Amino acid sequence: SVGYKLGGSLGDSEFYKQLINTPSYENVFIFQFVGLVIFSLLVFIFIKDYKKENRVQRSKNPFSALAKIKTLDVRLIIFLISLSMITIGSTNLSKYIDVYFRDLNLSTTSLGDFVFVTGLVSVVTSIFIAPLVAKIKKQLTVIIIIQVLSALIVFYVFRVDKNSFLFTIYTVYNIYVMLKAIYLPLEQNLISSQADEESIGTVIGIRQSFISIGNVIGPLFGGVLYSIRPLLLFDVSGVFFLIGGLLLILILNINKKRDPEISDAN
Protein backbone atom coordinates (compact mmCIF):
# COMPACT_ATOMS: atom_id res chain seq x y z
CA SER A 1 0.00 0.00 0.00
CA VAL A 2 2.82 2.39 0.84
CA GLY A 3 4.52 1.41 -2.42
CA TYR A 4 1.37 2.26 -4.39
CA LYS A 5 1.11 5.58 -2.55
CA LEU A 6 4.72 6.49 -3.31
CA GLY A 7 4.55 5.24 -6.89
CA GLY A 8 1.34 7.13 -7.60
CA SER A 9 2.80 10.35 -6.25
CA LEU A 10 5.96 9.95 -8.32
CA GLY A 11 3.91 9.23 -11.44
CA ASP A 12 2.31 12.69 -11.21
CA SER A 13 5.36 14.55 -9.89
CA GLU A 14 6.53 17.18 -12.41
CA PHE A 15 9.91 17.37 -10.68
CA TYR A 16 10.43 13.63 -10.99
CA LYS A 17 9.29 13.66 -14.64
CA GLN A 18 11.88 16.33 -15.40
CA LEU A 19 14.52 14.48 -13.41
CA ILE A 20 13.96 11.23 -15.33
CA ASN A 21 12.32 12.16 -18.62
CA THR A 22 10.27 9.22 -19.93
CA PRO A 23 7.02 9.29 -21.94
CA SER A 24 4.95 7.24 -19.49
CA TYR A 25 5.25 5.59 -16.07
CA GLU A 26 8.64 4.01 -16.74
CA ASN A 27 10.37 6.52 -14.47
CA VAL A 28 8.59 4.99 -11.49
CA PHE A 29 10.08 1.59 -12.30
CA ILE A 30 13.51 3.18 -12.58
CA PHE A 31 13.02 4.43 -9.02
CA GLN A 32 12.03 0.90 -8.02
CA PHE A 33 15.17 -0.51 -9.67
CA VAL A 34 17.41 1.94 -7.81
CA GLY A 35 15.65 1.13 -4.54
CA LEU A 36 16.15 -2.61 -5.03
CA VAL A 37 19.84 -2.12 -5.82
CA ILE A 38 20.29 -0.09 -2.61
CA PHE A 39 18.40 -2.71 -0.63
CA SER A 40 20.55 -5.50 -2.08
CA LEU A 41 23.73 -3.66 -1.16
CA LEU A 42 22.52 -3.07 2.40
CA VAL A 43 21.69 -6.78 2.78
CA PHE A 44 25.09 -7.75 1.34
CA ILE A 45 26.94 -5.43 3.72
CA PHE A 46 25.02 -5.79 6.97
CA ILE A 47 23.38 -9.24 6.89
CA LYS A 48 25.87 -11.89 7.86
CA ASP A 49 25.48 -15.38 6.49
CA TYR A 50 25.47 -18.34 8.81
CA LYS A 51 26.56 -21.91 8.35
CA LYS A 52 23.90 -24.52 7.97
CA GLU A 53 23.50 -27.92 6.44
CA ASN A 54 22.63 -27.59 2.79
CA ARG A 55 19.85 -29.83 1.60
CA VAL A 56 19.05 -29.92 -2.06
CA GLN A 57 15.30 -29.85 -2.49
CA ARG A 58 13.57 -30.32 -5.77
CA SER A 59 11.25 -27.44 -6.59
CA LYS A 60 7.63 -28.44 -6.38
CA ASN A 61 4.98 -27.75 -8.95
CA PRO A 62 2.21 -25.65 -7.31
CA PHE A 63 -0.34 -28.09 -8.78
CA SER A 64 1.43 -31.29 -7.66
CA ALA A 65 -0.73 -31.59 -4.53
CA LEU A 66 -3.82 -32.03 -6.71
CA ALA A 67 -2.87 -35.70 -7.16
CA LYS A 68 -3.92 -36.31 -3.55
CA ILE A 69 -7.36 -34.73 -3.91
CA LYS A 70 -9.07 -38.14 -4.07
CA THR A 71 -8.24 -38.62 -0.36
CA LEU A 72 -10.38 -35.64 0.66
CA ASP A 73 -13.98 -35.49 1.78
CA VAL A 74 -16.35 -34.39 -0.99
CA ARG A 75 -17.41 -31.35 1.07
CA LEU A 76 -13.83 -30.15 1.30
CA ILE A 77 -13.40 -30.65 -2.45
CA ILE A 78 -16.50 -28.51 -3.10
CA PHE A 79 -15.14 -25.90 -0.69
CA LEU A 80 -11.84 -25.81 -2.60
CA ILE A 81 -13.64 -25.41 -5.93
CA SER A 82 -15.56 -22.54 -4.35
CA LEU A 83 -12.22 -21.10 -3.25
CA SER A 84 -11.00 -21.16 -6.86
CA MET A 85 -14.15 -19.39 -8.06
CA ILE A 86 -13.79 -16.68 -5.42
CA THR A 87 -10.07 -16.33 -6.20
CA ILE A 88 -10.84 -15.79 -9.90
CA GLY A 89 -13.24 -12.98 -9.03
CA SER A 90 -10.96 -11.26 -6.52
CA THR A 91 -7.88 -11.62 -8.75
CA ASN A 92 -9.57 -9.98 -11.72
CA LEU A 93 -10.82 -7.16 -9.51
CA SER A 94 -7.35 -6.40 -8.14
CA LYS A 95 -5.64 -6.75 -11.53
CA TYR A 96 -7.95 -4.61 -13.62
CA ILE A 97 -9.03 -1.87 -11.24
CA ASP A 98 -5.63 -0.24 -11.95
CA VAL A 99 -6.39 -0.31 -15.67
CA TYR A 100 -9.88 1.04 -15.02
CA PHE A 101 -8.42 4.05 -13.18
CA ARG A 102 -6.25 4.78 -16.22
CA ASP A 103 -9.15 4.41 -18.66
CA LEU A 104 -11.15 6.92 -16.60
CA ASN A 105 -8.19 9.32 -16.98
CA LEU A 106 -7.67 9.42 -13.23
CA SER A 107 -4.20 10.37 -12.03
CA THR A 108 -1.65 7.93 -10.70
CA THR A 109 -1.85 9.83 -7.42
CA SER A 110 -5.56 8.96 -7.20
CA LEU A 111 -4.75 5.29 -7.71
CA GLY A 112 -1.92 5.37 -5.19
CA ASP A 113 -4.08 7.10 -2.59
CA PHE A 114 -6.90 4.61 -3.15
CA VAL A 115 -4.70 1.52 -2.75
CA PHE A 116 -3.05 3.07 0.30
CA VAL A 117 -6.46 3.58 1.94
CA THR A 118 -7.62 0.05 1.07
CA GLY A 119 -4.44 -1.30 2.65
CA LEU A 120 -5.14 0.59 5.86
CA VAL A 121 -8.76 -0.60 5.85
CA SER A 122 -7.63 -4.19 5.36
CA VAL A 123 -5.11 -4.00 8.20
CA VAL A 124 -7.54 -2.41 10.64
CA THR A 125 -10.23 -4.95 9.73
CA SER A 126 -7.84 -7.89 10.15
CA ILE A 127 -6.72 -6.69 13.59
CA PHE A 128 -9.97 -5.50 15.15
CA ILE A 129 -12.98 -6.88 13.26
CA ALA A 130 -11.92 -10.28 11.87
CA PRO A 131 -11.19 -11.76 15.34
CA LEU A 132 -14.68 -10.78 16.50
CA VAL A 133 -16.34 -12.35 13.44
CA ALA A 134 -14.23 -15.49 13.92
CA LYS A 135 -16.05 -16.09 17.20
CA ILE A 136 -19.32 -16.65 15.35
CA LYS A 137 -20.12 -20.35 15.25
CA LYS A 138 -21.81 -20.45 11.85
CA GLN A 139 -18.68 -19.51 9.90
CA LEU A 140 -19.73 -21.19 6.65
CA THR A 141 -22.94 -19.16 6.65
CA VAL A 142 -20.91 -16.00 7.29
CA ILE A 143 -18.70 -16.77 4.28
CA ILE A 144 -21.78 -17.25 2.08
CA ILE A 145 -23.15 -13.87 3.19
CA ILE A 146 -19.76 -12.28 2.48
CA GLN A 147 -19.75 -13.60 -1.10
CA VAL A 148 -23.28 -12.39 -1.80
CA LEU A 149 -22.51 -8.93 -0.41
CA SER A 150 -19.22 -8.82 -2.36
CA ALA A 151 -21.06 -9.57 -5.61
CA LEU A 152 -23.69 -6.89 -4.94
CA ILE A 153 -20.98 -4.32 -4.17
CA VAL A 154 -19.13 -5.11 -7.41
CA PHE A 155 -22.34 -4.95 -9.46
CA TYR A 156 -23.03 -1.48 -8.03
CA VAL A 157 -19.64 0.23 -7.80
CA PHE A 158 -18.65 -0.09 -11.45
CA ARG A 159 -22.01 1.17 -12.71
CA VAL A 160 -21.75 4.64 -11.18
CA ASP A 161 -20.78 7.56 -13.40
CA LYS A 162 -17.28 8.97 -13.46
CA ASN A 163 -18.16 11.94 -11.27
CA SER A 164 -19.32 9.66 -8.45
CA PHE A 165 -16.75 6.92 -8.97
CA LEU A 166 -14.08 8.12 -6.55
CA PHE A 167 -16.58 8.74 -3.76
CA THR A 168 -18.19 5.32 -4.33
CA ILE A 169 -14.92 3.44 -4.47
CA TYR A 170 -13.68 5.06 -1.25
CA THR A 171 -16.90 4.19 0.56
CA VAL A 172 -18.86 1.25 -0.88
CA TYR A 173 -15.86 -0.59 -2.37
CA ASN A 174 -14.02 -0.41 0.92
CA ILE A 175 -16.84 -2.46 2.42
CA TYR A 176 -15.77 -5.18 -0.02
CA VAL A 177 -12.17 -4.73 1.17
CA MET A 178 -13.35 -5.25 4.75
CA LEU A 179 -15.37 -8.34 3.78
CA LYS A 180 -12.36 -9.81 1.98
CA ALA A 181 -10.16 -9.24 5.05
CA ILE A 182 -12.76 -11.04 7.17
CA TYR A 183 -13.18 -13.89 4.68
CA LEU A 184 -9.52 -14.93 4.43
CA PRO A 185 -9.00 -16.11 8.05
CA LEU A 186 -12.43 -17.79 8.07
CA GLU A 187 -11.58 -19.71 4.91
CA GLN A 188 -8.19 -20.79 6.26
CA ASN A 189 -9.72 -21.83 9.58
CA LEU A 190 -12.40 -23.98 7.91
CA ILE A 191 -9.87 -25.75 5.71
CA SER A 192 -7.41 -26.40 8.54
CA SER A 193 -10.24 -27.77 10.69
CA GLN A 194 -10.76 -30.52 8.11
CA ALA A 195 -7.28 -31.93 8.65
CA ASP A 196 -5.43 -33.69 11.45
CA GLU A 197 -1.74 -33.34 12.28
CA GLU A 198 -0.74 -35.97 9.72
CA SER A 199 -2.71 -34.56 6.78
CA ILE A 200 -2.50 -30.82 7.45
CA GLY A 201 0.43 -30.40 5.06
CA THR A 202 -1.40 -32.20 2.28
CA VAL A 203 -4.59 -30.19 2.78
CA ILE A 204 -2.75 -26.86 2.83
CA GLY A 205 -0.83 -27.87 -0.30
CA ILE A 206 -4.06 -28.73 -2.13
CA ARG A 207 -5.57 -25.44 -0.97
CA GLN A 208 -2.65 -23.55 -2.46
CA SER A 209 -3.07 -25.45 -5.73
CA PHE A 210 -6.70 -24.35 -6.01
CA ILE A 211 -5.70 -20.75 -5.26
CA SER A 212 -3.05 -21.01 -7.99
CA ILE A 213 -5.71 -22.26 -10.41
CA GLY A 214 -7.81 -19.18 -9.68
CA ASN A 215 -4.82 -16.86 -10.01
CA VAL A 216 -3.94 -18.36 -13.40
CA ILE A 217 -7.40 -18.73 -14.94
CA GLY A 218 -8.68 -15.30 -13.87
CA PRO A 219 -6.28 -13.08 -15.85
CA LEU A 220 -6.37 -15.48 -18.84
CA PHE A 221 -9.93 -14.60 -19.77
CA GLY A 222 -10.06 -11.37 -17.75
CA GLY A 223 -8.10 -9.48 -20.38
CA VAL A 224 -10.44 -10.66 -23.11
CA LEU A 225 -13.52 -9.62 -21.13
CA TYR A 226 -12.04 -6.22 -20.30
CA SER A 227 -11.18 -5.57 -23.95
CA ILE A 228 -14.80 -6.26 -24.87
CA ARG A 229 -16.20 -4.05 -22.12
CA PRO A 230 -14.77 -3.22 -18.69
CA LEU A 231 -18.15 -3.60 -17.00
CA LEU A 232 -18.37 -7.15 -18.37
CA LEU A 233 -15.20 -8.12 -16.55
CA PHE A 234 -16.40 -6.70 -13.23
CA ASP A 235 -19.84 -8.27 -13.62
CA VAL A 236 -18.31 -11.67 -14.31
CA SER A 237 -16.13 -11.24 -11.21
CA GLY A 238 -19.30 -10.67 -9.19
CA VAL A 239 -20.85 -13.76 -10.77
CA PHE A 240 -17.87 -15.83 -9.65
CA PHE A 241 -18.45 -14.64 -6.08
CA LEU A 242 -22.05 -15.84 -6.38
CA ILE A 243 -20.97 -19.20 -7.83
CA GLY A 244 -18.58 -19.61 -4.90
CA GLY A 245 -21.42 -18.83 -2.50
CA LEU A 246 -23.78 -21.31 -4.20
CA LEU A 247 -21.18 -24.07 -3.87
CA LEU A 248 -20.95 -23.31 -0.15
CA ILE A 249 -24.76 -23.57 0.12
CA LEU A 250 -24.39 -27.02 -1.42
CA ILE A 251 -22.04 -27.94 1.43
CA LEU A 252 -24.63 -26.76 3.94
CA ASN A 253 -27.22 -29.03 2.32
CA ILE A 254 -24.85 -32.01 2.42
CA ASN A 255 -24.13 -31.33 6.10
CA LYS A 256 -27.83 -31.15 6.82
CA LYS A 257 -28.42 -34.57 5.26
CA ARG A 258 -25.39 -36.23 6.85
CA ASP A 259 -25.43 -34.71 10.32
CA PRO A 260 -28.04 -32.17 11.49
CA GLU A 261 -25.80 -31.13 14.42
CA ILE A 262 -23.00 -30.14 12.03
CA SER A 263 -25.55 -28.26 9.93
CA ASP A 264 -26.67 -26.24 12.96
CA ALA A 265 -23.03 -25.36 13.70
CA ASN A 266 -22.54 -24.05 10.17
C-alpha positions as CSV (number, residue, x, y, z in Angstrom):
1,S,0.0,0.0,0.0
2,V,2.8,2.4,0.8
3,G,4.5,1.4,-2.4
4,Y,1.4,2.3,-4.4
5,K,1.1,5.6,-2.6
6,L,4.7,6.5,-3.3
7,G,4.6,5.2,-6.9
8,G,1.3,7.1,-7.6
9,S,2.8,10.4,-6.2
10,L,6.0,10.0,-8.3
11,G,3.9,9.2,-11.4
12,D,2.3,12.7,-11.2
13,S,5.4,14.6,-9.9
14,E,6.5,17.2,-12.4
15,F,9.9,17.4,-10.7
16,Y,10.4,13.6,-11.0
17,K,9.3,13.7,-14.6
18,Q,11.9,16.3,-15.4
19,L,14.5,14.5,-13.4
20,I,14.0,11.2,-15.3
21,N,12.3,12.2,-18.6
22,T,10.3,9.2,-19.9
23,P,7.0,9.3,-21.9
24,S,5.0,7.2,-19.5
25,Y,5.2,5.6,-16.1
26,E,8.6,4.0,-16.7
27,N,10.4,6.5,-14.5
28,V,8.6,5.0,-11.5
29,F,10.1,1.6,-12.3
30,I,13.5,3.2,-12.6
31,F,13.0,4.4,-9.0
32,Q,12.0,0.9,-8.0
33,F,15.2,-0.5,-9.7
34,V,17.4,1.9,-7.8
35,G,15.7,1.1,-4.5
36,L,16.1,-2.6,-5.0
37,V,19.8,-2.1,-5.8
38,I,20.3,-0.1,-2.6
39,F,18.4,-2.7,-0.6
40,S,20.5,-5.5,-2.1
41,L,23.7,-3.7,-1.2
42,L,22.5,-3.1,2.4
43,V,21.7,-6.8,2.8
44,F,25.1,-7.8,1.3
45,I,26.9,-5.4,3.7
46,F,25.0,-5.8,7.0
47,I,23.4,-9.2,6.9
48,K,25.9,-11.9,7.9
49,D,25.5,-15.4,6.5
50,Y,25.5,-18.3,8.8
51,K,26.6,-21.9,8.4
52,K,23.9,-24.5,8.0
53,E,23.5,-27.9,6.4
54,N,22.6,-27.6,2.8
55,R,19.9,-29.8,1.6
56,V,19.1,-29.9,-2.1
57,Q,15.3,-29.9,-2.5
58,R,13.6,-30.3,-5.8
59,S,11.3,-27.4,-6.6
60,K,7.6,-28.4,-6.4
61,N,5.0,-27.8,-9.0
62,P,2.2,-25.7,-7.3
63,F,-0.3,-28.1,-8.8
64,S,1.4,-31.3,-7.7
65,A,-0.7,-31.6,-4.5
66,L,-3.8,-32.0,-6.7
67,A,-2.9,-35.7,-7.2
68,K,-3.9,-36.3,-3.6
69,I,-7.4,-34.7,-3.9
70,K,-9.1,-38.1,-4.1
71,T,-8.2,-38.6,-0.4
72,L,-10.4,-35.6,0.7
73,D,-14.0,-35.5,1.8
74,V,-16.4,-34.4,-1.0
75,R,-17.4,-31.4,1.1
76,L,-13.8,-30.2,1.3
77,I,-13.4,-30.6,-2.5
78,I,-16.5,-28.5,-3.1
79,F,-15.1,-25.9,-0.7
80,L,-11.8,-25.8,-2.6
81,I,-13.6,-25.4,-5.9
82,S,-15.6,-22.5,-4.4
83,L,-12.2,-21.1,-3.2
84,S,-11.0,-21.2,-6.9
85,M,-14.1,-19.4,-8.1
86,I,-13.8,-16.7,-5.4
87,T,-10.1,-16.3,-6.2
88,I,-10.8,-15.8,-9.9
89,G,-13.2,-13.0,-9.0
90,S,-11.0,-11.3,-6.5
91,T,-7.9,-11.6,-8.7
92,N,-9.6,-10.0,-11.7
93,L,-10.8,-7.2,-9.5
94,S,-7.4,-6.4,-8.1
95,K,-5.6,-6.8,-11.5
96,Y,-8.0,-4.6,-13.6
97,I,-9.0,-1.9,-11.2
98,D,-5.6,-0.2,-12.0
99,V,-6.4,-0.3,-15.7
100,Y,-9.9,1.0,-15.0
101,F,-8.4,4.1,-13.2
102,R,-6.3,4.8,-16.2
103,D,-9.2,4.4,-18.7
104,L,-11.2,6.9,-16.6
105,N,-8.2,9.3,-17.0
106,L,-7.7,9.4,-13.2
107,S,-4.2,10.4,-12.0
108,T,-1.6,7.9,-10.7
109,T,-1.8,9.8,-7.4
110,S,-5.6,9.0,-7.2
111,L,-4.8,5.3,-7.7
112,G,-1.9,5.4,-5.2
113,D,-4.1,7.1,-2.6
114,F,-6.9,4.6,-3.2
115,V,-4.7,1.5,-2.8
116,F,-3.1,3.1,0.3
117,V,-6.5,3.6,1.9
118,T,-7.6,0.1,1.1
119,G,-4.4,-1.3,2.6
120,L,-5.1,0.6,5.9
121,V,-8.8,-0.6,5.9
122,S,-7.6,-4.2,5.4
123,V,-5.1,-4.0,8.2
124,V,-7.5,-2.4,10.6
125,T,-10.2,-5.0,9.7
126,S,-7.8,-7.9,10.2
127,I,-6.7,-6.7,13.6
128,F,-10.0,-5.5,15.1
129,I,-13.0,-6.9,13.3
130,A,-11.9,-10.3,11.9
131,P,-11.2,-11.8,15.3
132,L,-14.7,-10.8,16.5
133,V,-16.3,-12.4,13.4
134,A,-14.2,-15.5,13.9
135,K,-16.0,-16.1,17.2
136,I,-19.3,-16.6,15.3
137,K,-20.1,-20.3,15.2
138,K,-21.8,-20.5,11.8
139,Q,-18.7,-19.5,9.9
140,L,-19.7,-21.2,6.7
141,T,-22.9,-19.2,6.6
142,V,-20.9,-16.0,7.3
143,I,-18.7,-16.8,4.3
144,I,-21.8,-17.2,2.1
145,I,-23.2,-13.9,3.2
146,I,-19.8,-12.3,2.5
147,Q,-19.7,-13.6,-1.1
148,V,-23.3,-12.4,-1.8
149,L,-22.5,-8.9,-0.4
150,S,-19.2,-8.8,-2.4
151,A,-21.1,-9.6,-5.6
152,L,-23.7,-6.9,-4.9
153,I,-21.0,-4.3,-4.2
154,V,-19.1,-5.1,-7.4
155,F,-22.3,-4.9,-9.5
156,Y,-23.0,-1.5,-8.0
157,V,-19.6,0.2,-7.8
158,F,-18.6,-0.1,-11.5
159,R,-22.0,1.2,-12.7
160,V,-21.8,4.6,-11.2
161,D,-20.8,7.6,-13.4
162,K,-17.3,9.0,-13.5
163,N,-18.2,11.9,-11.3
164,S,-19.3,9.7,-8.5
165,F,-16.8,6.9,-9.0
166,L,-14.1,8.1,-6.6
167,F,-16.6,8.7,-3.8
168,T,-18.2,5.3,-4.3
169,I,-14.9,3.4,-4.5
170,Y,-13.7,5.1,-1.2
171,T,-16.9,4.2,0.6
172,V,-18.9,1.3,-0.9
173,Y,-15.9,-0.6,-2.4
174,N,-14.0,-0.4,0.9
175,I,-16.8,-2.5,2.4
176,Y,-15.8,-5.2,0.0
177,V,-12.2,-4.7,1.2
178,M,-13.3,-5.3,4.7
179,L,-15.4,-8.3,3.8
180,K,-12.4,-9.8,2.0
181,A,-10.2,-9.2,5.0
182,I,-12.8,-11.0,7.2
183,Y,-13.2,-13.9,4.7
184,L,-9.5,-14.9,4.4
185,P,-9.0,-16.1,8.0
186,L,-12.4,-17.8,8.1
187,E,-11.6,-19.7,4.9
188,Q,-8.2,-20.8,6.3
189,N,-9.7,-21.8,9.6
190,L,-12.4,-24.0,7.9
191,I,-9.9,-25.7,5.7
192,S,-7.4,-26.4,8.5
193,S,-10.2,-27.8,10.7
194,Q,-10.8,-30.5,8.1
195,A,-7.3,-31.9,8.7
196,D,-5.4,-33.7,11.4
197,E,-1.7,-33.3,12.3
198,E,-0.7,-36.0,9.7
199,S,-2.7,-34.6,6.8
200,I,-2.5,-30.8,7.4
201,G,0.4,-30.4,5.1
202,T,-1.4,-32.2,2.3
203,V,-4.6,-30.2,2.8
204,I,-2.8,-26.9,2.8
205,G,-0.8,-27.9,-0.3
206,I,-4.1,-28.7,-2.1
207,R,-5.6,-25.4,-1.0
208,Q,-2.7,-23.5,-2.5
209,S,-3.1,-25.4,-5.7
210,F,-6.7,-24.4,-6.0
211,I,-5.7,-20.8,-5.3
212,S,-3.1,-21.0,-8.0
213,I,-5.7,-22.3,-10.4
214,G,-7.8,-19.2,-9.7
215,N,-4.8,-16.9,-10.0
216,V,-3.9,-18.4,-13.4
217,I,-7.4,-18.7,-14.9
218,G,-8.7,-15.3,-13.9
219,P,-6.3,-13.1,-15.9
220,L,-6.4,-15.5,-18.8
221,F,-9.9,-14.6,-19.8
222,G,-10.1,-11.4,-17.8
223,G,-8.1,-9.5,-20.4
224,V,-10.4,-10.7,-23.1
225,L,-13.5,-9.6,-21.1
226,Y,-12.0,-6.2,-20.3
227,S,-11.2,-5.6,-23.9
228,I,-14.8,-6.3,-24.9
229,R,-16.2,-4.1,-22.1
230,P,-14.8,-3.2,-18.7
231,L,-18.2,-3.6,-17.0
232,L,-18.4,-7.1,-18.4
233,L,-15.2,-8.1,-16.5
234,F,-16.4,-6.7,-13.2
235,D,-19.8,-8.3,-13.6
236,V,-18.3,-11.7,-14.3
237,S,-16.1,-11.2,-11.2
238,G,-19.3,-10.7,-9.2
239,V,-20.9,-13.8,-10.8
240,F,-17.9,-15.8,-9.6
241,F,-18.5,-14.6,-6.1
242,L,-22.1,-15.8,-6.4
243,I,-21.0,-19.2,-7.8
244,G,-18.6,-19.6,-4.9
245,G,-21.4,-18.8,-2.5
246,L,-23.8,-21.3,-4.2
247,L,-21.2,-24.1,-3.9
248,L,-21.0,-23.3,-0.2
249,I,-24.8,-23.6,0.1
250,L,-24.4,-27.0,-1.4
251,I,-22.0,-27.9,1.4
252,L,-24.6,-26.8,3.9
253,N,-27.2,-29.0,2.3
254,I,-24.8,-32.0,2.4
255,N,-24.1,-31.3,6.1
256,K,-27.8,-31.2,6.8
257,K,-28.4,-34.6,5.3
258,R,-25.4,-36.2,6.8
259,D,-25.4,-34.7,10.3
260,P,-28.0,-32.2,11.5
261,E,-25.8,-31.1,14.4
262,I,-23.0,-30.1,12.0
263,S,-25.5,-28.3,9.9
264,D,-26.7,-26.2,13.0
265,A,-23.0,-25.4,13.7
266,N,-22.5,-24.0,10.2
